[in-house]
Amino acid sequence: MTAHGIARNIFMALMTMGSCFAQPTESPFTVIKEFLGLTTDQEQKLLKMQFDHIDFLNGKGQRVIQVNQEINDETVKPTIDSNALGVRYLELEVICREARTAAATLAKNSLTELTDSQKTKLKQLEAAMSLYAAISEGQSLSLLPGGSFYGGAALIRNVLTSPNPGVYSYYANPSPGCRYPY
């Protein structure tokens, strides 16, 4: 399971646990709710879509785990059946495509819940996202507050001590091809 998957599961657990305690609970998305001016109804609809999407991904994720185990079982056999492996790798690719399609549908459906003025404000956030890489690097170089410490951030130490200076992968993927967004 990736760090993203672990974070998502922790988020879901906290959200579930939070719903068991005293009501009413405060919105977990107060900043975006205030920035966009979301109504409680809009927020509830968006959260339901998110939870439904996460449930969908969890179901697909369980199948991915099973298929990967089947691939492992197949590859340890004395004689490898290329058709059996091919069918399983095809299933993984189909799951990846379904997940990408579901994510695109979620994004499209989420936008339908917003008013025109909220969509305009969302465009402002999208524009600001383009600055994230510059902000992160500025923090790593101690030019901006947050995320750094004297002696340099871990990212910079890794770049400077790399056997191949200047070449550093932020998101190294040990396996090529489609990876299920878990």
N, C-alpha and C positions, 0 to 999 in steps of 0.2 A: 504494500500500500504506500502510496506517495505521501509526501508531506501535505499536499492539497487534500487528499482523501482523509488523512488523520484530522486535519483542521476542520473539514466539513463534518466529520463524525462527532467531534467535540462540540461544534456549534449546534448540531442537531440534539445532542444529549443535553446541553445547557438549555436550549429552547424548550425541550420536553420537560426537563426538571423544573424550569421556571414556571411552566403552566400549572404545576401541581400546587404551587404555593398561593399566598394571598392574592386576591383579585381586587381591583384591577391591577394588572402589571404594567409597568412603563414600557413603552415601545423600545425595542432593541435598536431601532434605526432613527434615533431622534435627530441626528444631524441632517440626513438626507430628507427626512420628513419635514423638517423646518425649512431647509433650503428650497425644496420643490413646493412646499405648501401642501403636502399630501393630506387628504382627509383620512379619518380613521377607516372609512369604508375602502378607500383606495389601498391603504396599507394592508388591510386584511386580505383583500383580493390578491395583491402582489405576494404576500406571504404564503397564501394558499397555493398559488402557482409554483412558488419556489419549493414548497414542501412536496407537492405532487411530482415535480421534476426530480427532486432528490430521491423520492420513493422509486421512481422509474429507473434512475441511475443505480440505486442500490440493487434492484432486481436484476438489472443487466450485469452489474458488478459480480453478483453471485454466480451468474452463468459464466462470466469471464474466468473466475477462479476455477470453476469446474472444467472449462475447456483447457485452460493451462495445465491442469492436473492430467487431463486426458492426453495432451501433447507430451507431457513428461513421461507418462506411462507408455506411450507409443514409442518414444525415442529410446527407451531402455530395452526394448525387445531385441532379440538377436537379429531378426529380419525386420527392417523398417518398411511399413506399408505407406508408400508415398500418397496414395489416395486418401487414406485415413488422416494423415497429417494435413493434406491439402484441404480436406473438408473442414477440419478444425480451424486452420488459419483463415479460411474463407469466412467461417462463422465469426471469428474475431473481427475481421474487416467489416462484416455486416453490422455487428454491434457498434463498432466505431462510427459507422455512417449513421446508424439510427440515433446515436448519442449526439452527433453533430446536428442532425436534422431537428431533434428535440430541443437542443439548445437554441437554435435559430428560431424555432416556433415559440419557445418561451420568451425570447427577446421581443419578437414581433407582438405577441399577445400582451406582454407587460407594457409595451408602449401604447397599446390601445386603451389602457386604464388612465393615461395621462391626458390632461387638457393641453391645448395648444401652447399656453403660456408656460406650463410645466415642461413641455418638450423643448421650448426655447431655452429654459434654464438648464436642462439636461445637456443641450448642445454646448453650453458654457463649460460644463464639467468635462465633456469629451475633449474640448480644446485644451483644457488644463491638463488632461492626462498626457498630452504630448510632452509636457514639461517634466514628467515623473523621472525619466532617465537622467535628465540634467540635474534635477534636485538630488537624486540618489547619489550621483557621482560627486556633486558639490558637498554633500554630507560626508562621503567617504574621504574627500580631500580636506575635511575640516573647514571648508569655506562657508558652509551653512550649518546652523545648529541641528543637533539630533543625529543619532546613529553613529557617531564617531567618538574616538577617544584619543588622547595623546599617544603617539607611536603609530598612528594610522589605523584605519579600519581593517578588519580581517580580509576584505576583498582586495585591498591594495597590497597587503602583505603577500597574499597569494599570487598576485600579478608580478610583484617585484621579485619574488623568490622562485618563480616558475622557471623550469629549465629552458623554456622557450618564451622569453620575455615578449610581451605584447600580445601573446595568444592566450586567451583565457575564456572559457565557456561558462557563462552564467548559469545556463540550464543544460548541463550535460545530459544527454540521453544515451544510455548504454546500448539501447536496442533501436535499430532503424524501423521505419514504417509507422503505421498508425498505432497510437497508444491510447488505450481506453482512458477517458478523462475521469479517473477515479479519485 
